[in-house]
Amino acid sequence: MTDLKMAGLQKKLLQQKNSRVTIKEESIQRAFFDWVRIAKKNDSRLELIFHPPNGGNRNIVTAVRLKSLGVIKGVPDVMMPVSNNVNSGLAIEFKRPNGAKATPEQVNFMRLLSEQGWLVAIHTDAAEAVKEVQNYLQNATLAQNNFV
């Protein structure tokens, strides 16, 4: 990744963090995946990071169809099934910085992941999530399964 691209992305993440405007969860996640798309060119483990399309508003027909295909409530926004010799994988749930809380289904799913050796974190900005992933890949952690 070029220094110029990384500097631009870091500026974007900082602007998002310092913004007084209500930030949508989707915007936080989009900024995070902007970083992933650039960073994975230098770390192939990031090829495995993804967003399971579980959330969002859908019509009833689509919702029923997706449920029959295995979509379940509570799955975190970001999944990275990569072992770091400490944890089996990393899961991140994004929330708006206005104090939004995880749903009971999300807390339950995150608890189940934690019991299977996953590190689970909730973040309210993309920059902190980027730090989480970077530290995770270096066998260090910022979060200690902070979903409860």
CNS distance restraints for C-alpha pairs under 8 A (distance, minus, plus):
assign (resid   1 and name CA) (resid   5 and name CA) 6.74 0.50 0.50
assign (resid   1 and name CA) (resid   6 and name CA) 6.76 0.50 0.50
assign (resid   1 and name CA) (resid  38 and name CA) 6.24 0.50 0.50
assign (resid   1 and name CA) (resid  39 and name CA) 6.61 0.50 0.50
assign (resid   1 and name CA) (resid  41 and name CA) 6.74 0.50 0.50
assign (resid   1 and name CA) (resid  42 and name CA) 6.83 0.50 0.50
assign (resid   2 and name CA) (resid   6 and name CA) 6.30 0.50 0.50
assign (resid   3 and name CA) (resid   7 and name CA) 5.95 0.50 0.50
assign (resid   4 and name CA) (resid   8 and name CA) 6.19 0.50 0.50
assign (resid   5 and name CA) (resid   9 and name CA) 6.20 0.50 0.50
assign (resid   6 and name CA) (resid  10 and name CA) 6.03 0.50 0.50
assign (resid   6 and name CA) (resid  38 and name CA) 7.92 0.50 0.50
assign (resid   7 and name CA) (resid  11 and name CA) 6.14 0.50 0.50
assign (resid   8 and name CA) (resid  12 and name CA) 6.29 0.50 0.50
assign (resid   9 and name CA) (resid  13 and name CA) 6.20 0.50 0.50
assign (resid   9 and name CA) (resid  34 and name CA) 7.69 0.50 0.50
assign (resid   9 and name CA) (resid  35 and name CA) 6.78 0.50 0.50
assign (resid  10 and name CA) (resid  14 and name CA) 6.12 0.50 0.50
assign (resid  10 and name CA) (resid 127 and name CA) 7.93 0.50 0.50
assign (resid  11 and name CA) (resid  15 and name CA) 6.12 0.50 0.50
assign (resid  12 and name CA) (resid  16 and name CA) 6.22 0.50 0.50
assign (resid  12 and name CA) (resid  31 and name CA) 7.80 0.50 0.50
assign (resid  13 and name CA) (resid  17 and name CA) 6.22 0.50 0.50
assign (resid  13 and name CA) (resid  31 and name CA) 6.79 0.50 0.50
assign (resid  13 and name CA) (resid 126 and name CA) 6.39 0.50 0.50
assign (resid  13 and name CA) (resid 127 and name CA) 5.65 0.50 0.50
assign (resid  14 and name CA) (resid  18 and name CA) 6.15 0.50 0.50
assign (resid  14 and name CA) (resid 127 and name CA) 7.17 0.50 0.50
assign (resid  15 and name CA) (resid  19 and name CA) 5.90 0.50 0.50
assign (resid  16 and name CA) (resid  23 and name CA) 7.82 0.50 0.50
assign (resid  16 and name CA) (resid  28 and name CA) 7.83 0.50 0.50
assign (resid  16 and name CA) (resid 125 and name CA) 7.54 0.50 0.50
assign (resid  17 and name CA) (resid 125 and name CA) 6.17 0.50 0.50
assign (resid  17 and name CA) (resid 126 and name CA) 7.78 0.50 0.50
assign (resid  17 and name CA) (resid 127 and name CA) 7.41 0.50 0.50
assign (resid  19 and name CA) (resid  23 and name CA) 7.89 0.50 0.50
assign (resid  22 and name CA) (resid  96 and name CA) 7.95 0.50 0.50
assign (resid  22 and name CA) (resid  98 and name CA) 7.85 0.50 0.50
assign (resid  23 and name CA) (resid  27 and name CA) 6.67 0.50 0.50
assign (resid  23 and name CA) (resid  28 and name CA) 7.26 0.50 0.50
assign (resid  23 and name CA) (resid  96 and name CA) 6.18 0.50 0.50
assign (resid  23 and name CA) (resid  97 and name CA) 7.21 0.50 0.50
assign (resid  24 and name CA) (resid  28 and name CA) 6.65 0.50 0.50
assign (resid  24 and name CA) (resid  96 and name CA) 5.88 0.50 0.50
assign (resid  25 and name CA) (resid  29 and name CA) 6.30 0.50 0.50
assign (resid  25 and name CA) (resid  94 and name CA) 6.12 0.50 0.50
assign (resid  25 and name CA) (resid  95 and name CA) 5.55 0.50 0.50
assign (resid  25 and name CA) (resid  96 and name CA) 5.13 0.50 0.50
assign (resid  25 and name CA) (resid 124 and name CA) 7.88 0.50 0.50
assign (resid  26 and name CA) (resid  30 and name CA) 6.02 0.50 0.50
assign (resid  27 and name CA) (resid  31 and name CA) 6.20 0.50 0.50
assign (resid  28 and name CA) (resid  32 and name CA) 6.27 0.50 0.50
assign (resid  28 and name CA) (resid  94 and name CA) 7.28 0.50 0.50
assign (resid  28 and name CA) (resid  96 and name CA) 7.94 0.50 0.50
assign (resid  28 and name CA) (resid 124 and name CA) 7.42 0.50 0.50
assign (resid  28 and name CA) (resid 125 and name CA) 5.70 0.50 0.50
assign (resid  28 and name CA) (resid 126 and name CA) 5.30 0.50 0.50
assign (resid  29 and name CA) (resid  33 and name CA) 6.22 0.50 0.50
assign (resid  29 and name CA) (resid  94 and name CA) 6.89 0.50 0.50
assign (resid  29 and name CA) (resid 126 and name CA) 6.61 0.50 0.50
assign (resid  30 and name CA) (resid  34 and name CA) 6.16 0.50 0.50
assign (resid  31 and name CA) (resid  35 and name CA) 6.61 0.50 0.50
assign (resid  31 and name CA) (resid 126 and name CA) 6.04 0.50 0.50
assign (resid  32 and name CA) (resid  36 and name CA) 6.44 0.50 0.50
assign (resid  32 and name CA) (resid 126 and name CA) 4.85 0.50 0.50
assign (resid  32 and name CA) (resid 127 and name CA) 7.29 0.50 0.50
assign (resid  32 and name CA) (resid 129 and name CA) 7.08 0.50 0.50
assign (resid  32 and name CA) (resid 130 and name CA) 6.64 0.50 0.50
assign (resid  33 and name CA) (resid  37 and name CA) 6.04 0.50 0.50
assign (resid  34 and name CA) (resid  38 and name CA) 6.64 0.50 0.50
assign (resid  35 and name CA) (resid  39 and name CA) 5.93 0.50 0.50
assign (resid  35 and name CA) (resid 130 and name CA) 7.53 0.50 0.50
assign (resid  36 and name CA) (resid  40 and name CA) 5.77 0.50 0.50
assign (resid  36 and name CA) (resid  46 and name CA) 6.75 0.50 0.50
assign (resid  37 and name CA) (resid  41 and name CA) 7.37 0.50 0.50
assign (resid  39 and name CA) (resid  43 and name CA) 6.50 0.50 0.50
assign (resid  39 and name CA) (resid  46 and name CA) 7.43 0.50 0.50
assign (resid  40 and name CA) (resid  44 and name CA) 5.58 0.50 0.50
assign (resid  40 and name CA) (resid  45 and name CA) 7.18 0.50 0.50
assign (resid  40 and name CA) (resid  46 and name CA) 4.92 0.50 0.50
assign (resid  40 and name CA) (resid  47 and name CA) 6.04 0.50 0.50
assign (resid  43 and name CA) (resid  47 and name CA) 7.88 0.50 0.50
assign (resid  44 and name CA) (resid  48 and name CA) 7.92 0.50 0.50
assign (resid  45 and name CA) (resid  49 and name CA) 7.72 0.50 0.50
assign (resid  45 and name CA) (resid  82 and name CA) 6.94 0.50 0.50
assign (resid  46 and name CA) (resid  80 and name CA) 7.71 0.50 0.50
assign (resid  48 and name CA) (resid  80 and name CA) 5.88 0.50 0.50
assign (resid  48 and name CA) (resid  81 and name CA) 6.66 0.50 0.50
assign (resid  48 and name CA) (resid  82 and name CA) 7.31 0.50 0.50
assign (resid  49 and name CA) (resid  78 and name CA) 6.95 0.50 0.50
assign (resid  49 and name CA) (resid  79 and name CA) 5.73 0.50 0.50
assign (resid  49 and name CA) (resid  80 and name CA) 4.37 0.50 0.50
assign (resid  49 and name CA) (resid  81 and name CA) 7.19 0.50 0.50
assign (resid  50 and name CA) (resid  78 and name CA) 5.67 0.50 0.50
assign (resid  50 and name CA) (resid  79 and name CA) 5.54 0.50 0.50
assign (resid  50 and name CA) (resid  80 and name CA) 6.58 0.50 0.50
assign (resid  51 and name CA) (resid  77 and name CA) 5.50 0.50 0.50
assign (resid  51 and name CA) (resid  78 and name CA) 4.72 0.50 0.50
assign (resid  51 and name CA) (resid  79 and name CA) 6.32 0.50 0.50
assign (resid  52 and name CA) (resid  75 and name CA) 7.54 0.50 0.50
assign (resid  52 and name CA) (resid  76 and name CA) 7.80 0.50 0.50
assign (resid  52 and name CA) (resid  77 and name CA) 6.50 0.50 0.50
assign (resid  52 and name CA) (resid  78 and name CA) 6.94 0.50 0.50
assign (resid  52 and name CA) (resid  79 and name CA) 7.44 0.50 0.50
assign (resid  54 and name CA) (resid  71 and name CA) 6.09 0.50 0.50
assign (resid  54 and name CA) (resid  72 and name CA) 6.87 0.50 0.50
assign (resid  54 and name CA) (resid  73 and name CA) 6.98 0.50 0.50
assign (resid  54 and name CA) (resid  75 and name CA) 6.91 0.50 0.50
assign (resid  55 and name CA) (resid  73 and name CA) 7.97 0.50 0.50
assign (resid  58 and name CA) (resid  62 and name CA) 6.16 0.50 0.50
assign (resid  58 and name CA) (resid  63 and name CA) 5.93 0.50 0.50
assign (resid  59 and name CA) (resid  63 and name CA) 6.19 0.50 0.50
assign (resid  60 and name CA) (resid  64 and name CA) 6.08 0.50 0.50
assign (resid  61 and name CA) (resid  65 and name CA) 6.19 0.50 0.50
assign (resid  62 and name CA) (resid  66 and name CA) 6.06 0.50 0.50
assign (resid  63 and name CA) (resid  67 and name CA) 6.08 0.50 0.50
assign (resid  64 and name CA) (resid  68 and name CA) 6.24 0.50 0.50
assign (resid  65 and name CA) (resid  69 and name CA) 6.44 0.50 0.50
assign (resid  66 and name CA) (resid  70 and name CA) 6.52 0.50 0.50
assign (resid  66 and name CA) (resid  71 and name CA) 5.56 0.50 0.50
assign (resid  67 and name CA) (resid  71 and name CA) 4.72 0.50 0.50
assign (resid  67 and name CA) (resid  72 and name CA) 6.54 0.50 0.50
assign (resid  73 and name CA) (resid 105 and name CA) 6.05 0.50 0.50
assign (resid  73 and name CA) (resid 106 and name CA) 7.12 0.50 0.50
assign (resid  74 and name CA) (resid 103 and name CA) 7.28 0.50 0.50
assign (resid  74 and name CA) (resid 104 and name CA) 7.78 0.50 0.50
assign (resid  74 and name CA) (resid 105 and name CA) 4.51 0.50 0.50
assign (resid  74 and name CA) (resid 106 and name CA) 3.69 0.50 0.50
assign (resid  74 and name CA) (resid 107 and name CA) 7.24 0.50 0.50
assign (resid  74 and name CA) (resid 108 and name CA) 7.32 0.50 0.50
assign (resid  74 and name CA) (resid 109 and name CA) 5.62 0.50 0.50
assign (resid  74 and name CA) (resid 110 and name CA) 7.82 0.50 0.50
assign (resid  75 and name CA) (resid 106 and name CA) 6.19 0.50 0.50
assign (resid  75 and name CA) (resid 109 and name CA) 6.19 0.50 0.50
assign (resid  75 and name CA) (resid 110 and name CA) 7.57 0.50 0.50
assign (resid  76 and name CA) (resid  91 and name CA) 6.19 0.50 0.50
assign (resid  76 and name CA) (resid  92 and name CA) 5.83 0.50 0.50
assign (resid  76 and name CA) (resid  93 and name CA) 4.78 0.50 0.50
assign (resid  76 and name CA) (resid  94 and name CA) 7.96 0.50 0.50
assign (resid  76 and name CA) (resid 106 and name CA) 6.83 0.50 0.50
assign (resid  76 and name CA) (resid 109 and name CA) 7.89 0.50 0.50
assign (resid  76 and name CA) (resid 110 and name CA) 7.33 0.50 0.50
assign (resid  77 and name CA) (resid  91 and name CA) 7.53 0.50 0.50
assign (resid  77 and name CA) (resid  92 and name CA) 5.99 0.50 0.50
assign (resid  77 and name CA) (resid  93 and name CA) 4.92 0.50 0.50
assign (resid  77 and name CA) (resid  94 and name CA) 6.45 0.50 0.50
assign (resid  78 and name CA) (resid  91 and name CA) 5.52 0.50 0.50
assign (resid  78 and name CA) (resid  92 and name CA) 4.98 0.50 0.50
assign (resid  78 and name CA) (resid  93 and name CA) 6.45 0.50 0.50
assign (resid  79 and name CA) (resid  89 and name CA) 7.60 0.50 0.50
assign (resid  79 and name CA) (resid  90 and name CA) 6.07 0.50 0.50
assign (resid  79 and name CA) (resid  91 and name CA) 4.62 0.50 0.50
assign (resid  79 and name CA) (resid  92 and name CA) 6.63 0.50 0.50
assign (resid  80 and name CA) (resid  89 and name CA) 5.64 0.50 0.50
assign (resid  80 and name CA) (resid  90 and name CA) 5.08 0.50 0.50
assign (resid  80 and name CA) (resid  91 and name CA) 6.21 0.50 0.50
assign (resid  81 and name CA) (resid  88 and name CA) 6.83 0.50 0.50
assign (resid  81 and name CA) (resid  89 and name CA) 4.48 0.50 0.50
assign (resid  81 and name CA) (resid  90 and name CA) 6.50 0.50 0.50
assign (resid  82 and name CA) (resid  88 and name CA) 6.35 0.50 0.50
assign (resid  82 and name CA) (resid  89 and name CA) 4.85 0.50 0.50
assign (resid  82 and name CA) (resid  90 and name CA) 7.14 0.50 0.50
assign (resid  83 and name CA) (resid  87 and name CA) 5.62 0.50 0.50
assign (resid  83 and name CA) (resid  88 and name CA) 4.42 0.50 0.50
assign (resid  83 and name CA) (resid  89 and name CA) 5.23 0.50 0.50
assign (resid  84 and name CA) (resid  88 and name CA) 6.88 0.50 0.50
assign (resid  84 and name CA) (resid  89 and name CA) 7.40 0.50 0.50
assign (resid  84 and name CA) (resid 136 and name CA) 6.78 0.50 0.50
assign (resid  84 and name CA) (resid 137 and name CA) 6.06 0.50 0.50
assign (resid  84 and name CA) (resid 138 and name CA) 7.41 0.50 0.50
assign (resid  84 and name CA) (resid 139 and name CA) 5.60 0.50 0.50
assign (resid  85 and name CA) (resid 139 and name CA) 6.97 0.50 0.50
assign (resid  86 and name CA) (resid 139 and name CA) 6.58 0.50 0.50
assign (resid  87 and name CA) (resid 117 and name CA) 5.22 0.50 0.50
assign (resid  87 and name CA) (resid 118 and name CA) 5.24 0.50 0.50
assign (resid  87 and name CA) (resid 119 and name CA) 6.11 0.50 0.50
assign (resid  88 and name CA) (resid 116 and name CA) 7.33 0.50 0.50
assign (resid  88 and name CA) (resid 117 and name CA) 5.20 0.50 0.50
assign (resid  88 and name CA) (resid 118 and name CA) 5.00 0.50 0.50
assign (resid  88 and name CA) (resid 119 and name CA) 7.61 0.50 0.50
assign (resid  89 and name CA) (resid 117 and name CA) 7.25 0.50 0.50
assign (resid  89 and name CA) (resid 118 and name CA) 4.72 0.50 0.50
assign (resid  89 and name CA) (resid 119 and name CA) 6.28 0.50 0.50
assign (resid  90 and name CA) (resid 118 and name CA) 5.58 0.50 0.50
assign (resid  90 and name CA) (resid 119 and name CA) 4.89 0.50 0.50
assign (resid  90 and name CA) (resid 120 and name CA) 5.90 0.50 0.50
assign (resid  90 and name CA) (resid 133 and name CA) 7.90 0.50 0.50
assign (resid  90 and name CA) (resid 136 and name CA) 7.69 0.50 0.50
assign (resid  91 and name CA) (resid 110 and name CA) 7.95 0.50 0.50
assign (resid  91 and name CA) (resid 118 and name CA) 7.10 0.50 0.50
assign (resid  91 and name CA) (resid 119 and name CA) 6.34 0.50 0.50
assign (resid  91 and name CA) (resid 120 and name CA) 4.81 0.50 0.50
assign (resid  91 and name CA) (resid 121 and name CA) 6.43 0.50 0.50
assign (resid  92 and name CA) (resid 120 and name CA) 5.90 0.50 0.50
assign (resid  92 and name CA) (resid 121 and name CA) 4.97 0.50 0.50
assign (resid  92 and name CA) (resid 122 and name CA) 5.65 0.50 0.50
assign (resid  92 and name CA) (resid 123 and name CA) 7.04 0.50 0.50
assign (resid  92 and name CA) (resid 129 and name CA) 7.55 0.50 0.50
assign (resid  93 and name CA) (resid 120 and name CA) 7.93 0.50 0.50
assign (resid  93 and name CA) (resid 121 and name CA) 6.32 0.50 0.50
assign (resid  93 and name CA) (resid 122 and name CA) 4.69 0.50 0.50
assign (resid  93 and name CA) (resid 123 and name CA) 6.37 0.50 0.50
assign (resid  94 and name CA) (resid 122 and name CA) 5.72 0.50 0.50
assign (resid  94 and name CA) (resid 123 and name CA) 5.09 0.50 0.50
assign (resid  94 and name CA) (resid 124 and name CA) 5.74 0.50 0.50
assign (resid  94 and name CA) (resid 125 and name CA) 7.52 0.50 0.50
assign (resid  95 and name CA) (resid  99 and name CA) 7.78 0.50 0.50
assign (resid  95 and name CA) (resid 100 and name CA) 5.95 0.50 0.50
assign (resid  95 and name CA) (resid 101 and name CA) 7.25 0.50 0.50
assign (resid  95 and name CA) (resid 102 and name CA) 7.80 0.50 0.50
assign (resid  95 and name CA) (resid 122 and name CA) 6.96 0.50 0.50
assign (resid  95 and name CA) (resid 123 and name CA) 6.23 0.50 0.50
assign (resid  95 and name CA) (resid 124 and name CA) 5.03 0.50 0.50
assign (resid  96 and name CA) (resid 100 and name CA) 6.00 0.50 0.50
assign (resid  96 and name CA) (resid 124 and name CA) 5.42 0.50 0.50
assign (resid  96 and name CA) (resid 125 and name CA) 7.78 0.50 0.50
assign (resid  97 and name CA) (resid 124 and name CA) 4.94 0.50 0.50
assign (resid  97 and name CA) (resid 125 and name CA) 7.29 0.50 0.50
assign (resid 102 and name CA) (resid 106 and name CA) 5.77 0.50 0.50
assign (resid 102 and name CA) (resid 107 and name CA) 6.19 0.50 0.50
assign (resid 102 and name CA) (resid 147 and name CA) 7.50 0.50 0.50
assign (resid 103 and name CA) (resid 107 and name CA) 6.25 0.50 0.50
assign (resid 104 and name CA) (resid 108 and name CA) 6.12 0.50 0.50
assign (resid 105 and name CA) (resid 109 and name CA) 6.15 0.50 0.50
assign (resid 106 and name CA) (resid 110 and name CA) 6.02 0.50 0.50
assign (resid 107 and name CA) (resid 111 and name CA) 6.06 0.50 0.50
assign (resid 107 and name CA) (resid 147 and name CA) 6.26 0.50 0.50
assign (resid 107 and name CA) (resid 148 and name CA) 6.56 0.50 0.50
assign (resid 108 and name CA) (resid 112 and name CA) 6.30 0.50 0.50
assign (resid 109 and name CA) (resid 113 and name CA) 6.28 0.50 0.50
assign (resid 110 and name CA) (resid 114 and name CA) 6.10 0.50 0.50
assign (resid 110 and name CA) (resid 120 and name CA) 6.33 0.50 0.50
assign (resid 110 and name CA) (resid 147 and name CA) 6.87 0.50 0.50
assign (resid 111 and name CA) (resid 115 and name CA) 6.24 0.50 0.50
assign (resid 111 and name CA) (resid 147 and name CA) 7.88 0.50 0.50
assign (resid 112 and name CA) (resid 116 and name CA) 6.53 0.50 0.50
assign (resid 113 and name CA) (resid 117 and name CA) 6.62 0.50 0.50
assign (resid 113 and name CA) (resid 118 and name CA) 5.32 0.50 0.50
assign (resid 113 and name CA) (resid 119 and name CA) 7.68 0.50 0.50
assign (resid 113 and name CA) (resid 120 and name CA) 7.38 0.50 0.50
assign (resid 114 and name CA) (resid 118 and name CA) 4.70 0.50 0.50
assign (resid 114 and name CA) (resid 119 and name CA) 6.06 0.50 0.50
assign (resid 114 and name CA) (resid 120 and name CA) 6.52 0.50 0.50
assign (resid 114 and name CA) (resid 145 and name CA) 6.99 0.50 0.50
assign (resid 119 and name CA) (resid 143 and name CA) 7.67 0.50 0.50
assign (resid 119 and name CA) (resid 144 and name CA) 7.08 0.50 0.50
assign (resid 119 and name CA) (resid 145 and name CA) 5.71 0.50 0.50
assign (resid 120 and name CA) (resid 143 and name CA) 7.44 0.50 0.50
assign (resid 120 and name CA) (resid 144 and name CA) 7.45 0.50 0.50
assign (resid 120 and name CA) (resid 145 and name CA) 4.71 0.50 0.50
assign (resid 120 and name CA) (resid 146 and name CA) 6.78 0.50 0.50
assign (resid 120 and name CA) (resid 147 and name CA) 6.82 0.50 0.50
assign (resid 121 and name CA) (resid 143 and name CA) 5.91 0.50 0.50
assign (resid 121 and name CA) (resid 144 and name CA) 7.43 0.50 0.50
assign (resid 121 and name CA) (resid 145 and name CA) 5.56 0.50 0.50
assign (resid 121 and name CA) (resid 146 and name CA) 5.39 0.50 0.50
assign (resid 121 and name CA) (resid 147 and name CA) 5.97 0.50 0.50
assign (resid 122 and name CA) (resid 146 and name CA) 6.57 0.50 0.50
assign (resid 122 and name CA) (resid 147 and name CA) 6.04 0.50 0.50
assign (resid 123 and name CA) (resid 128 and name CA) 6.64 0.50 0.50
assign (resid 123 and name CA) (resid 129 and name CA) 6.06 0.50 0.50
assign (resid 124 and name CA) (resid 128 and name CA) 7.71 0.50 0.50
assign (resid 125 and name CA) (resid 129 and name CA) 6.64 0.50 0.50
assign (resid 126 and name CA) (resid 130 and name CA) 6.11 0.50 0.50
assign (resid 127 and name CA) (resid 131 and name CA) 6.34 0.50 0.50
assign (resid 128 and name CA) (resid 132 and name CA) 6.15 0.50 0.50
assign (resid 129 and name CA) (resid 133 and name CA) 6.31 0.50 0.50
assign (resid 130 and name CA) (resid 134 and name CA) 6.18 0.50 0.50
assign (resid 131 and name CA) (resid 135 and name CA) 5.99 0.50 0.50
assign (resid 131 and name CA) (resid 142 and name CA) 7.86 0.50 0.50
assign (resid 132 and name CA) (resid 136 and name CA) 5.92 0.50 0.50
assign (resid 132 and name CA) (resid 141 and name CA) 6.49 0.50 0.50
assign (resid 132 and name CA) (resid 142 and name CA) 5.86 0.50 0.50
assign (resid 132 and name CA) (resid 143 and name CA) 7.42 0.50 0.50
assign (resid 133 and name CA) (resid 137 and name CA) 6.12 0.50 0.50
assign (resid 134 and name CA) (resid 138 and name CA) 6.47 0.50 0.50
assign (resid 135 and name CA) (resid 139 and name CA) 6.25 0.50 0.50
assign (resid 135 and name CA) (resid 140 and name CA) 4.79 0.50 0.50
assign (resid 135 and name CA) (resid 141 and name CA) 5.52 0.50 0.50
assign (resid 135 and name CA) (resid 142 and name CA) 7.12 0.50 0.50
assign (resid 136 and name CA) (resid 140 and name CA) 5.21 0.50 0.50
assign (resid 136 and name CA) (resid 141 and name CA) 5.41 0.50 0.50
